[in-house]
Amino acid sequence: MVASFANESEAVDAANNTTYGLGSAVFTNDLKRAHRVAAEIEAGMVWINSTQDCDPRIPFGGMFELNVCTRRDRHR
């Protein structure tokens, strides 16, 4: 899904309203905003201004129903 939002809160709410929480991407010209929004998104992986550009050997899992790997918050 690709969508634009009126504000950051609306974008984060939409991103977190999912069953699986596998991956998400934030596209913006404002890098500080991108990092702020990405930190609030609950997903296995959050990309900034790109999608799926990671080494396939990296462990990957979702945050909710499809949490097949280690949760992200255990590594913070």
CNS distance restraints for C-alpha pairs under 8 A (distance, minus, plus):
assign (resid   4 and name CA) (resid  11 and name CA) 7.72 0.50 0.50
assign (resid   5 and name CA) (resid  10 and name CA) 6.25 0.50 0.50
assign (resid   5 and name CA) (resid  11 and name CA) 5.67 0.50 0.50
assign (resid   6 and name CA) (resid  10 and name CA) 6.82 0.50 0.50
assign (resid   6 and name CA) (resid  11 and name CA) 7.88 0.50 0.50
assign (resid   7 and name CA) (resid  11 and name CA) 6.54 0.50 0.50
assign (resid   8 and name CA) (resid  12 and name CA) 6.18 0.50 0.50
assign (resid   8 and name CA) (resid  37 and name CA) 6.58 0.50 0.50
assign (resid   9 and name CA) (resid  13 and name CA) 6.06 0.50 0.50
assign (resid  10 and name CA) (resid  14 and name CA) 6.21 0.50 0.50
assign (resid  11 and name CA) (resid  15 and name CA) 6.17 0.50 0.50
assign (resid  12 and name CA) (resid  16 and name CA) 6.05 0.50 0.50
assign (resid  12 and name CA) (resid  37 and name CA) 6.71 0.50 0.50
assign (resid  12 and name CA) (resid  40 and name CA) 6.55 0.50 0.50
assign (resid  12 and name CA) (resid  41 and name CA) 5.83 0.50 0.50
assign (resid  13 and name CA) (resid  17 and name CA) 6.09 0.50 0.50
assign (resid  14 and name CA) (resid  18 and name CA) 7.87 0.50 0.50
assign (resid  15 and name CA) (resid  24 and name CA) 7.19 0.50 0.50
assign (resid  15 and name CA) (resid  41 and name CA) 6.39 0.50 0.50
assign (resid  15 and name CA) (resid  42 and name CA) 7.66 0.50 0.50
assign (resid  16 and name CA) (resid  21 and name CA) 7.12 0.50 0.50
assign (resid  16 and name CA) (resid  41 and name CA) 6.07 0.50 0.50
assign (resid  16 and name CA) (resid  42 and name CA) 5.80 0.50 0.50
assign (resid  16 and name CA) (resid  43 and name CA) 7.65 0.50 0.50
assign (resid  19 and name CA) (resid  64 and name CA) 6.28 0.50 0.50
assign (resid  19 and name CA) (resid  65 and name CA) 6.03 0.50 0.50
assign (resid  20 and name CA) (resid  62 and name CA) 5.78 0.50 0.50
assign (resid  20 and name CA) (resid  63 and name CA) 6.39 0.50 0.50
assign (resid  20 and name CA) (resid  64 and name CA) 5.12 0.50 0.50
assign (resid  20 and name CA) (resid  65 and name CA) 5.16 0.50 0.50
assign (resid  20 and name CA) (resid  66 and name CA) 5.26 0.50 0.50
assign (resid  20 and name CA) (resid  67 and name CA) 7.63 0.50 0.50
assign (resid  21 and name CA) (resid  42 and name CA) 6.37 0.50 0.50
assign (resid  21 and name CA) (resid  43 and name CA) 4.36 0.50 0.50
assign (resid  21 and name CA) (resid  44 and name CA) 6.18 0.50 0.50
assign (resid  21 and name CA) (resid  62 and name CA) 4.88 0.50 0.50
assign (resid  21 and name CA) (resid  63 and name CA) 4.96 0.50 0.50
assign (resid  21 and name CA) (resid  64 and name CA) 5.88 0.50 0.50
assign (resid  21 and name CA) (resid  65 and name CA) 7.93 0.50 0.50
assign (resid  21 and name CA) (resid  66 and name CA) 7.54 0.50 0.50
assign (resid  22 and name CA) (resid  43 and name CA) 5.25 0.50 0.50
assign (resid  22 and name CA) (resid  44 and name CA) 4.84 0.50 0.50
assign (resid  22 and name CA) (resid  45 and name CA) 6.60 0.50 0.50
assign (resid  22 and name CA) (resid  61 and name CA) 6.16 0.50 0.50
assign (resid  22 and name CA) (resid  62 and name CA) 4.12 0.50 0.50
assign (resid  22 and name CA) (resid  63 and name CA) 6.62 0.50 0.50
assign (resid  22 and name CA) (resid  66 and name CA) 7.53 0.50 0.50
assign (resid  23 and name CA) (resid  43 and name CA) 5.19 0.50 0.50
assign (resid  23 and name CA) (resid  44 and name CA) 5.45 0.50 0.50
assign (resid  23 and name CA) (resid  45 and name CA) 4.71 0.50 0.50
assign (resid  23 and name CA) (resid  46 and name CA) 5.66 0.50 0.50
assign (resid  23 and name CA) (resid  47 and name CA) 7.82 0.50 0.50
assign (resid  23 and name CA) (resid  62 and name CA) 7.32 0.50 0.50
assign (resid  24 and name CA) (resid  41 and name CA) 7.76 0.50 0.50
assign (resid  24 and name CA) (resid  43 and name CA) 6.43 0.50 0.50
assign (resid  24 and name CA) (resid  45 and name CA) 6.41 0.50 0.50
assign (resid  24 and name CA) (resid  46 and name CA) 4.74 0.50 0.50
assign (resid  24 and name CA) (resid  47 and name CA) 6.28 0.50 0.50
assign (resid  24 and name CA) (resid  51 and name CA) 7.93 0.50 0.50
assign (resid  25 and name CA) (resid  38 and name CA) 7.95 0.50 0.50
assign (resid  25 and name CA) (resid  46 and name CA) 5.40 0.50 0.50
assign (resid  25 and name CA) (resid  47 and name CA) 4.53 0.50 0.50
assign (resid  25 and name CA) (resid  48 and name CA) 5.64 0.50 0.50
assign (resid  25 and name CA) (resid  49 and name CA) 6.87 0.50 0.50
assign (resid  25 and name CA) (resid  50 and name CA) 6.74 0.50 0.50
assign (resid  25 and name CA) (resid  51 and name CA) 6.20 0.50 0.50
assign (resid  26 and name CA) (resid  34 and name CA) 6.11 0.50 0.50
assign (resid  26 and name CA) (resid  37 and name CA) 7.60 0.50 0.50
assign (resid  26 and name CA) (resid  38 and name CA) 6.81 0.50 0.50
assign (resid  26 and name CA) (resid  46 and name CA) 7.44 0.50 0.50
assign (resid  26 and name CA) (resid  47 and name CA) 6.29 0.50 0.50
assign (resid  26 and name CA) (resid  48 and name CA) 4.90 0.50 0.50
assign (resid  26 and name CA) (resid  49 and name CA) 5.91 0.50 0.50
assign (resid  26 and name CA) (resid  50 and name CA) 7.83 0.50 0.50
assign (resid  27 and name CA) (resid  34 and name CA) 7.11 0.50 0.50
assign (resid  27 and name CA) (resid  48 and name CA) 6.00 0.50 0.50
assign (resid  27 and name CA) (resid  49 and name CA) 4.52 0.50 0.50
assign (resid  27 and name CA) (resid  50 and name CA) 7.43 0.50 0.50
assign (resid  28 and name CA) (resid  33 and name CA) 7.68 0.50 0.50
assign (resid  28 and name CA) (resid  34 and name CA) 6.38 0.50 0.50
assign (resid  28 and name CA) (resid  49 and name CA) 6.75 0.50 0.50
assign (resid  30 and name CA) (resid  34 and name CA) 6.27 0.50 0.50
assign (resid  31 and name CA) (resid  35 and name CA) 6.30 0.50 0.50
assign (resid  32 and name CA) (resid  36 and name CA) 6.22 0.50 0.50
assign (resid  33 and name CA) (resid  37 and name CA) 6.08 0.50 0.50
assign (resid  34 and name CA) (resid  38 and name CA) 5.93 0.50 0.50
assign (resid  34 and name CA) (resid  48 and name CA) 6.52 0.50 0.50
assign (resid  35 and name CA) (resid  39 and name CA) 6.08 0.50 0.50
assign (resid  35 and name CA) (resid  48 and name CA) 7.70 0.50 0.50
assign (resid  36 and name CA) (resid  40 and name CA) 6.87 0.50 0.50
assign (resid  37 and name CA) (resid  41 and name CA) 6.60 0.50 0.50
assign (resid  38 and name CA) (resid  46 and name CA) 6.21 0.50 0.50
assign (resid  38 and name CA) (resid  47 and name CA) 7.80 0.50 0.50
assign (resid  38 and name CA) (resid  48 and name CA) 7.63 0.50 0.50
assign (resid  41 and name CA) (resid  46 and name CA) 7.48 0.50 0.50
assign (resid  42 and name CA) (resid  63 and name CA) 6.42 0.50 0.50
assign (resid  43 and name CA) (resid  62 and name CA) 5.95 0.50 0.50
assign (resid  43 and name CA) (resid  63 and name CA) 5.44 0.50 0.50
assign (resid  44 and name CA) (resid  60 and name CA) 6.25 0.50 0.50
assign (resid  44 and name CA) (resid  61 and name CA) 5.14 0.50 0.50
assign (resid  44 and name CA) (resid  62 and name CA) 4.46 0.50 0.50
assign (resid  44 and name CA) (resid  63 and name CA) 5.69 0.50 0.50
assign (resid  44 and name CA) (resid  71 and name CA) 7.46 0.50 0.50
assign (resid  44 and name CA) (resid  72 and name CA) 6.58 0.50 0.50
assign (resid  45 and name CA) (resid  60 and name CA) 7.33 0.50 0.50
assign (resid  45 and name CA) (resid  61 and name CA) 7.95 0.50 0.50
assign (resid  45 and name CA) (resid  62 and name CA) 7.97 0.50 0.50
assign (resid  47 and name CA) (resid  51 and name CA) 5.68 0.50 0.50
assign (resid  47 and name CA) (resid  52 and name CA) 7.30 0.50 0.50
assign (resid  54 and name CA) (resid  58 and name CA) 7.33 0.50 0.50
assign (resid  59 and name CA) (resid  69 and name CA) 6.66 0.50 0.50
assign (resid  59 and name CA) (resid  70 and name CA) 7.78 0.50 0.50
assign (resid  60 and name CA) (resid  68 and name CA) 7.70 0.50 0.50
assign (resid  60 and name CA) (resid  69 and name CA) 6.03 0.50 0.50
assign (resid  60 and name CA) (resid  70 and name CA) 7.86 0.50 0.50
assign (resid  61 and name CA) (resid  66 and name CA) 6.90 0.50 0.50
assign (resid  61 and name CA) (resid  67 and name CA) 5.23 0.50 0.50
assign (resid  61 and name CA) (resid  68 and name CA) 5.01 0.50 0.50
assign (resid  61 and name CA) (resid  69 and name CA) 4.69 0.50 0.50
assign (resid  61 and name CA) (resid  70 and name CA) 6.99 0.50 0.50
assign (resid  61 and name CA) (resid  71 and name CA) 7.38 0.50 0.50
assign (resid  62 and name CA) (resid  66 and name CA) 5.11 0.50 0.50
assign (resid  62 and name CA) (resid  67 and name CA) 4.32 0.50 0.50
assign (resid  62 and name CA) (resid  68 and name CA) 6.53 0.50 0.50
assign (resid  62 and name CA) (resid  69 and name CA) 7.36 0.50 0.50
assign (resid  62 and name CA) (resid  71 and name CA) 7.71 0.50 0.50
assign (resid  63 and name CA) (resid  67 and name CA) 5.18 0.50 0.50
assign (resid  63 and name CA) (resid  71 and name CA) 6.67 0.50 0.50
assign (resid  63 and name CA) (resid  72 and name CA) 7.94 0.50 0.50
assign (resid  67 and name CA) (resid  71 and name CA) 7.20 0.50 0.50
assign (resid  70 and name CA) (resid  74 and name CA) 7.36 0.50 0.50
assign (resid  71 and name CA) (resid  75 and name CA) 7.68 0.50 0.50
assign (resid  72 and name CA) (resid  76 and name CA) 7.04 0.50 0.50
